[in-house]
Amino acid sequence: MIPPKPPSRPDRVSLWRYMQLFRQDILSAQPARLYRAWMAEFRTPFFRSYLMNQPELVKTVLKDRPEDFPKSDRVSEGLRPLLGNSVFLTNGETWKRQRRIIDPAFEGGRLRETFPAMWDASEAAASRMSEGVIEIEEQTSHAAADVIFRTLFSIPIEDALASAVFHEFRAYQRSQPILNLAAFVPLPRWMPRLFRRDTRASAARIRALIAKLVIQRAQEIADGTAPDDLATKIMTTHDPETGETLSPEEMVDQVAIFFLAGHETSASALAWALYLMALYPEWQEKVAAEAKALTDCDFAVMSKLPVTRDVFRETLRLYPPVPMMVREASCPEKFRDRAVPQGSQLVLSPWHLHRHERLWERPDEFDPGRWQTENGKTCGRDAYIPFSAGARVCTGAGFAMVEGPLILARLLRDVTVSCVEGRAPLPVAHLTVRAKDGIWLHIGKR
């Protein structure tokens, strides 16, 4: 049994047809040959882009020479109204300064400190699970958002402000793809950006709500009453080179990306993990058996969940929350004896890399056991980038690899999940890889 995969388009379609398909869904707009190609070139009257699957090329762009391949400004076209100048979109000195301030909050020791908040969120998620047929993405979004609010601002999602931000994000993520056509069609600076009115309005409302949380926290820091959580840590960290802290406006940008990256991606991965557990009940039982160890809030318990961790890693392989990343060639390059002009868009696709037919054994099959094989270990090093890689690796990667397995195990300790006949989910790329009509599961008590 093969987990759901989007259909590929025919090899040759007109530019107009490609643009139509791309607007509907980035994944099914791509040809099947990308699952075999080391490198593919896309030429149109407007742009030239190159998809790179060869591990050596991916390493060059992300790890060896990241400053020569900055994040493409065109990706920020679609996200700028919400994320402003957040660390997700910036390049160069601005990005370096932001990372110097943000990174200390996510260092290894901090994971242990944030664990009780994650534990409480997992307990709350388990208490919300009801029996019957439910749409699981809604539940996992709720759980992931709760983790963000508890770890960032020490408030549960039931807090009125937290709840308002969460519901605005739900509206926003359905209206805005991670890559829109502006990511590939160069537009002059003076040309107005055509965002949907509801997208722009939703982004403004989210930023206003986040600003309230930031102002409230700034006052608590000034009064000496602020809790020792991630927001306090970030807002009080001075750049070791300049001595500056983030301004309130910059902090709103950063909270927006923490929420988007930490809530959207975790919610997507968790929903797919639960669906895969329904599809493969033998693995579900292994996770449930491990979950019996979850009795006390103790960070050491994570070492008792090796199978759950491999299940979550395999989910991130098959359904990487961010399916594509775009970089730009800052100078002329030559890759695989092919000239790559300056300004070309370089597309790195976890979606295609993680399912590449020349790298992975049985690439479309769900097999958490593969991570203990030679092929799995090799590909894990060379062809697995759910959190990107190199200097721009996701700040919260370690955070996500505790949160995901913890909540997955905690839920399956109490409930069973099974598929709903006739409701197999179809993956599509919104802000993250979600299911076209949701993921419907039958929940029973264990």
Protein Blocks (a to p, Z undefined) as FASTA:
>chain_A
ZZdddddddfbdcfklmmmmmmmomklmpcfklmmpfbdcdddfkbccdddfbfklmmmm
mmmmmmlmccdfklmmmmmmmnmpafklmgcjllmmmmmmmmmmmgmklmmmmmmmmmmm
mmmmmmmpcgdjddfklmmmmmmmmmmmmmmnopafklmklmmmmmmmmmmmmmpcfbdf
klmmccdfklccdddfklmmmmmmmmmmmmmmmmmmmmmmmnopaccdfklmmmmpccfk
lopacdfklmmmmmmmmmmmmmmmmmmmmmmmmmmmmmmmmlmmmmmmmmmmmmbccfkl
mmmmmmmmmmmmmmmmmmgfblbdcdddfbdcdeehiacdehiacdddfklmmmcfklbg
hklbccfklmmpmklmmmmmmmccfkggajllcfklmmmmmmmmmmmmmmmmmpccddde
hiaccddddfbccdfkopadddddZZ
